[in-house]
Amino acid sequence: MLRDQRPLAERMRPHQIDDLLGQSHILGKGAPLRSAIESGAVPSMILWGPPGVGKTTLANVIANQAKRPFHTLSAISSGVKEVREIIAKAARQQGAILFIDEIHRFNKSQQDALLGAVEKGIITLIGATTENPSFEVNSALLSRCQVYTLKALNKDDLLTIINKALNSAYQNRNIELKESEVLMRLSGGDARRLLNLLELVVDVAGEKVVITDEKVTQAAQRRVALYDKGGEQHYDIISAFIKSVRGSDPNAAVYWLARMIEGGEDVKFIARRLVILASEDIGNANPTALVLATNCFQAVNMIGYPEAEIILSQCTTYLACSPKSNASYKAIKQAKKIVREQGDLPVPLKLRNAPTGFMKSEGYGKDYQYAHDHPGNFVSQEYLPEGLEGTIFYEPGDNSRESELRKRLKAMWNQKYGY
């Protein structure tokens, strides 16, 4: 008998709902998705979760159980043309399912191409994504889909997968699992990566295989960065990254950036955090930071990996080296606090718009002074509601640029705001 040449991860792919691990919250007895599958009323859905937790497998299981035509596309290599071709084919079928892997990589026009077919029931869409669909799937398409969150596999789940592989795919091999800690750690909760590592260890070993942490490390050749995009590591590393940039340490910042890149983090997630950081932690201390970060976000979306890492590194090191100020961040927080505490204070009459004669007769816009009619394009008048006169929300930071802003504000407002 010929040996099955498929990768171990493919050979071990579950075909029944009960064989899927770690998703009892949606697939356990009486759980919402399981009930939908068993009833045959499968809705269009987005499966959201970290890599290697069974999103593709679940889509296949759904199609098999529902006995429906099943089509697959990868958002990495497919475009509007391929989407339309499959929709045309599905229109001649009954209840076709279209599975799109990494649907977050589809742009708006590609996602829009799916809308009509989903609305008319030509296809049942199953999209898989590692990114928050609220950010990465357009609202029109998202509103037509149920979102199911898949959880990272825990150690018990991973150990079960290892034992299943040893007892089925390798049942004719003399294999002893002596240690599994490194297998667990390097897999990062990803079942596919776990099985790839196991296969690598077994394939390089002799007739008698004893799996140890040392052998796993050697077989892997290098220690894969532990980075579970859906778990605690994801939040810890992005936190360390942001704090390093905020703390003006380009060396630490670029290290944590490398950890994210090696872990396969989406470039848009990293770039989005840099845009926020440029305003929250640098702000008017260096307004160019926001311009560069915004351009970085646009550039990495056009370029993608691997070249995008250069752009991310440039932006990260620039922001880390920039002077820092959170004055704008504090200003809006303080203003929101006052709004919540004091409610909707009336807009002063002179600041109100007066598009009708009646409003003018009521005093709307009366006594308002147009700044550009005065020297230096400034005139001292009250802009805050009654009761908040003289309240300071924006306190310029201690840096050269905002020191200039402070001088200008002091010259204009004298002692009113205490600048």
C-alpha positions in Angstrom: 0.0 0.0 0.0 1.3 3.4 -1.0 2.1 5.8 1.9 -0.3 8.8 2.2 1.8 11.7 0.9 -0.5 14.4 2.2 0.9 16.6 5.1 0.1 15.3 8.5 -2.1 18.4 9.3 -4.2 17.5 6.2 -4.4 13.8 7.1 -5.6 14.7 10.6 -8.2 17.2 9.6 -11.5 16.3 11.3 -14.6 15.4 9.2 -17.2 15.3 12.0 -18.5 18.0 14.3 -17.7 15.9 17.4 -14.0 15.6 16.3 -13.5 19.4 16.4 -11.7 20.4 19.6 -11.9 23.5 21.8 -15.1 25.1 20.4 -17.8 23.7 22.7 -19.3 27.2 23.2 -20.6 27.1 19.6 -20.4 23.4 18.7 -21.4 21.7 22.0 -24.8 20.0 22.4 -27.4 22.7 22.1 -25.0 25.4 21.1 -26.2 27.9 18.5 -24.0 26.9 15.5 -24.4 23.2 16.1 -28.2 23.6 16.2 -28.1 25.5 13.0 -26.0 22.9 11.3 -28.1 20.0 12.5 -31.3 21.7 11.4 -29.9 22.4 8.0 -30.6 26.1 8.4 -27.0 27.2 7.9 -26.7 31.0 7.9 -24.0 33.1 6.2 -21.3 33.5 8.7 -17.9 34.9 9.6 -15.6 32.5 11.6 -13.3 34.7 13.6 -10.3 33.2 15.5 -6.5 32.7 15.6 -4.7 30.5 13.1 -5.0 26.8 13.4 -8.1 26.5 15.5 -10.3 24.9 12.8 -12.0 27.6 10.8 -11.4 25.9 7.4 -12.1 22.5 8.9 -15.4 23.7 10.3 -16.4 25.1 6.9 -15.8 21.7 5.3 -17.7 19.9 8.1 -20.7 22.2 7.6 -20.7 21.6 3.8 -20.4 17.8 4.3 -23.1 17.6 6.8 -25.5 19.9 4.8 -24.6 17.9 1.6 -24.4 21.2 -0.3 -22.1 22.2 -3.3 -19.0 23.7 -1.8 -16.7 26.3 -3.3 -13.6 27.8 -1.8 -11.6 30.9 -2.5 -8.5 32.4 -0.9 -8.7 36.2 -0.5 -4.9 36.3 -1.0 -5.1 35.0 -4.6 -8.6 35.8 -5.7 -10.3 38.9 -6.9 -13.7 40.2 -8.1 -13.5 38.1 -11.3 -13.1 34.8 -9.4 -15.9 35.8 -7.0 -18.3 36.5 -9.9 -17.4 33.3 -11.7 -18.3 31.2 -8.6 -21.5 33.2 -8.0 -22.5 32.5 -11.6 -21.8 28.7 -11.1 -23.7 28.7 -7.7 -26.7 30.3 -9.4 -27.1 27.0 -11.3 -26.9 25.0 -8.1 -29.0 24.5 -5.0 -27.8 26.0 -1.7 -24.2 26.4 -2.6 -21.7 27.3 0.1 -18.8 29.6 -0.7 -15.9 29.5 1.8 -13.5 32.5 1.6 -10.3 32.1 3.7 -8.7 35.3 5.1 -11.8 37.3 4.0 -10.3 40.3 5.8 -7.8 40.7 2.9 -10.7 41.4 0.5 -11.0 45.1 -0.3 -14.4 46.9 -0.3 -15.1 46.3 -4.0 -14.3 42.6 -3.6 -16.6 42.3 -0.5 -19.3 44.3 -2.3 -19.3 41.7 -5.1 -20.6 39.2 -2.6 -23.5 41.3 -1.3 -26.1 40.6 -3.9 -25.5 36.9 -3.9 -25.7 36.6 -0.2 -28.9 38.8 0.0 -30.6 36.7 -2.7 -29.5 33.4 -1.2 -27.5 32.4 -4.2 -24.7 31.5 -1.9 -24.3 30.8 1.8 -21.1 32.7 2.7 -18.6 31.3 5.2 -15.7 33.7 5.7 -12.7 33.0 7.9 -10.6 35.7 9.4 -8.0 36.1 12.1 -8.9 39.8 12.4 -11.8 41.6 14.2 -14.5 41.5 11.6 -15.9 44.8 12.9 -12.9 46.5 11.5 -12.1 44.3 8.5 -15.4 43.3 7.0 -17.6 46.1 5.6 -20.8 46.8 7.6 -23.2 45.9 4.8 -21.8 42.4 4.4 -21.3 42.0 8.1 -24.9 42.8 8.8 -25.9 39.8 6.6 -23.7 37.3 8.5 -23.6 35.7 11.9 -20.2 36.1 13.6 -18.9 33.0 15.5 -15.7 33.4 17.5 -13.4 30.4 17.7 -11.1 30.1 20.7 -7.4 29.2 20.8 -6.8 25.5 21.6 -5.5 24.8 25.2 -2.8 22.3 26.2 -5.3 19.5 26.7 -6.7 20.0 23.2 -3.2 20.0 21.7 -2.1 16.9 23.6 -5.3 15.1 22.3 -4.3 16.1 18.8 -0.8 14.7 19.3 -2.0 11.4 20.6 -4.6 11.1 17.8 -1.8 11.6 15.3 0.5 9.0 17.0 -2.3 6.5 17.2 -3.6 6.8 13.7 -1.2 8.4 11.2 1.8 6.9 12.9 0.3 3.8 14.4 2.8 1.6 12.5 5.8 3.6 13.8 7.7 3.0 17.1 7.2 6.4 18.7 7.4 7.5 22.3 6.2 10.9 23.4 8.6 11.6 26.2 8.3 15.4 26.4 5.8 17.8 24.8 6.4 21.2 26.3 8.4 22.6 23.4 5.9 21.2 20.9 3.1 23.1 22.8 5.1 26.3 23.1 6.3 26.5 19.5 2.8 25.7 18.2 1.4 28.8 19.9 -2.1 27.2 20.2 -2.1 26.5 16.4 -3.1 22.9 15.6 -1.7 23.1 12.1 1.7 24.3 13.3 1.7 21.7 16.0 1.2 18.8 13.5 3.8 20.3 11.1 6.3 20.3 13.9 5.4 16.8 15.0 5.8 15.6 11.4 9.1 17.3 11.1 10.4 15.6 14.2 9.2 12.2 13.1 10.5 12.5 9.6 14.1 13.4 10.6 14.2 10.6 13.2 15.3 7.0 12.7 13.2 3.9 13.2 12.9 4.4 16.9 11.5 7.8 17.7 11.7 9.4 21.1 10.1 12.9 21.1 11.9 15.2 23.5 12.0 19.0 23.8 15.6 19.0 22.6 14.7 17.0 19.4 11.8 19.3 18.7 14.0 22.4 19.0 16.7 20.9 16.8 14.2 19.8 14.1 12.5 23.2 14.0 16.0 24.7 13.4 15.0 27.9 15.1 12.7 28.9 17.9 9.5 30.2 16.3 8.4 33.4 18.0 5.6 32.6 20.4 2.8 34.8 19.2 -0.8 33.8 19.4 -2.7 36.5 17.5 -5.9 35.8 19.4 -4.6 35.2 22.9 -2.7 36.9 25.7 0.6 37.1 23.9 -1.0 39.3 21.2 -2.1 41.9 23.8 1.1 41.7 25.8 3.4 42.2 22.9 1.4 45.1 21.3 1.3 46.7 24.8 5.1 46.3 25.1 5.5 47.8 21.6 3.4 50.8 22.3 5.0 51.5 25.7 8.5 51.3 24.1 7.6 53.9 21.4 5.9 56.1 24.0 9.0 55.7 26.2 11.3 56.9 23.3 13.2 53.6 23.0 13.6 52.8 19.3 15.6 49.7 20.1 13.0 48.0 22.3 10.2 49.2 19.9 11.8 47.6 16.8 12.4 44.4 18.8 8.7 44.1 19.7 7.9 45.0 16.1 10.0 42.1 14.9 8.2 39.8 17.3 4.9 40.8 15.8 6.2 40.4 12.2 7.7 37.0 12.9 4.4 36.0 14.5 2.5 36.8 11.3 0.6 39.8 12.7 -1.5 41.7 10.1 0.3 44.8 8.9 -2.9 46.8 9.1 -3.2 46.1 12.8 0.4 47.3 13.5 0.0 50.4 11.3 -3.3 51.3 12.8 -1.8 51.3 16.3 1.0 53.5 15.0 -1.5 56.1 13.7 -3.3 56.1 17.0 0.0 56.4 18.9 1.2 59.3 16.7 -1.8 61.4 17.9 -2.2 60.1 21.4 1.5 60.1 22.5 3.2 62.6 20.2 0.4 65.0 19.0 1.4 68.6 18.6 4.9 68.0 19.9 5.6 66.8 16.3 2.5 67.0 14.1 4.5 65.4 11.2 4.3 62.1 13.2 0.6 61.7 12.4 1.3 62.4 8.7 4.0 59.8 8.5 2.0 57.2 10.4 -1.0 57.8 8.2 1.2 57.4 5.1 2.7 54.3 6.7 -0.8 52.8 7.0 -1.6 53.4 3.4 1.8 52.2 2.2 1.8 48.9 4.0 -1.7 48.1 2.7 -0.4 48.6 -0.9 2.9 46.7 -0.4 2.2 43.9 2.1 4.8 41.6 3.5 7.8 41.2 3.4 8.6 44.7 2.2 6.1 46.3 4.5 8.4 45.5 7.4 10.8 48.2 6.2 8.1 50.8 6.2 6.8 49.7 9.6 10.4 49.9 11.0 10.9 53.4 9.6 7.7 54.7 11.1 8.3 52.9 14.4 11.8 54.3 14.9 10.7 57.8 13.8 7.8 57.9 16.3 10.0 56.4 19.1 12.6 59.2 18.5 10.0 62.0 18.3 9.3 64.4 21.2 6.2 63.2 23.2 3.0 64.9 24.3 -0.3 63.6 25.4 -1.9 67.0 25.7 -4.4 66.5 23.0 -5.4 63.1 24.4 -5.9 64.7 27.9 -7.8 67.6 26.4 -10.5 65.5 24.9 -10.7 63.2 27.9 -11.2 66.2 30.2 -13.7 67.8 27.8 -15.8 64.6 27.7 -15.7 64.4 31.5 -17.2 67.9 31.7 -19.8 67.1 29.1 -20.9 64.0 31.0 -21.0 65.9 34.3 -22.7 69.1 33.2 -24.9 67.8 30.3 -25.9 69.7 27.2 -25.1 73.3 28.1 -26.8 75.8 25.7 -24.7 77.1 22.8 -24.2 80.9 23.3 -26.6 82.8 21.1 -23.8 84.7 19.3 -22.2 81.4 18.2 -25.4 79.9 16.8 -26.1 79.7 13.1 -28.9 82.0 11.8 -30.1 80.8 8.4 -33.6 82.4 8.8 -34.9 85.8 9.6 -36.8 84.5 12.6 -33.5 83.1 14.1 -31.8 86.5 13.6 -34.7 88.2 15.3 -34.3 85.9 18.2 -30.6 87.0 18.6 -28.9 84.1 16.9 -25.5 85.2 15.7 -25.9 88.6 17.3 -22.6 90.3 18.5 -20.5 87.5 17.0 -17.1 88.9 15.8 -15.6 87.4 12.7 -11.9 86.7 13.6 -10.6 87.5 10.1 -11.9 91.0 10.4 -9.4 91.8 13.2 -5.6 92.2 13.3 -3.8 88.9 13.4 -7.0 87.1 12.6 -7.9 87.1 16.3 -10.4 88.8 18.5 -11.0 88.0 22.2 -14.5 86.8 22.8 -16.2 84.0 24.7 -16.6 80.6 22.9 -17.5 78.3 25.8 -21.0 77.9 27.3 -22.1 79.9 30.3 -20.6 78.5 33.5 -17.5 77.1 31.7 -15.8 80.5 31.0 -12.0 80.2 31.3 -12.0 76.4 31.7 -8.7 74.9 30.4 -8.9 71.6 28.5 -5.7 71.9 26.4 -2.5 72.3 28.3 0.4 72.5 25.9 3.1 69.9 26.6 6.7 70.6 27.7 8.4 70.5 24.3 9.7 73.0 21.8 6.7 73.0 19.4 4.0 73.2 22.1 6.0 75.8 24.0 5.6 78.0 20.9 1.9 77.3 20.9 1.7 78.2 24.6 3.5 81.6 23.9 1.0 82.3 21.1 -2.0 81.4 23.3 -0.7 83.6 26.1 -0.2 86.5 23.8 -3.7 86.2 22.5 -5.7 85.4 25.6 -3.5 87.2 28.2 -4.5 85.8 31.6 -7.8 84.3 30.7 -6.6 80.7 30.5 -3.5 81.0 32.6 -1.1 80.2 29.7 
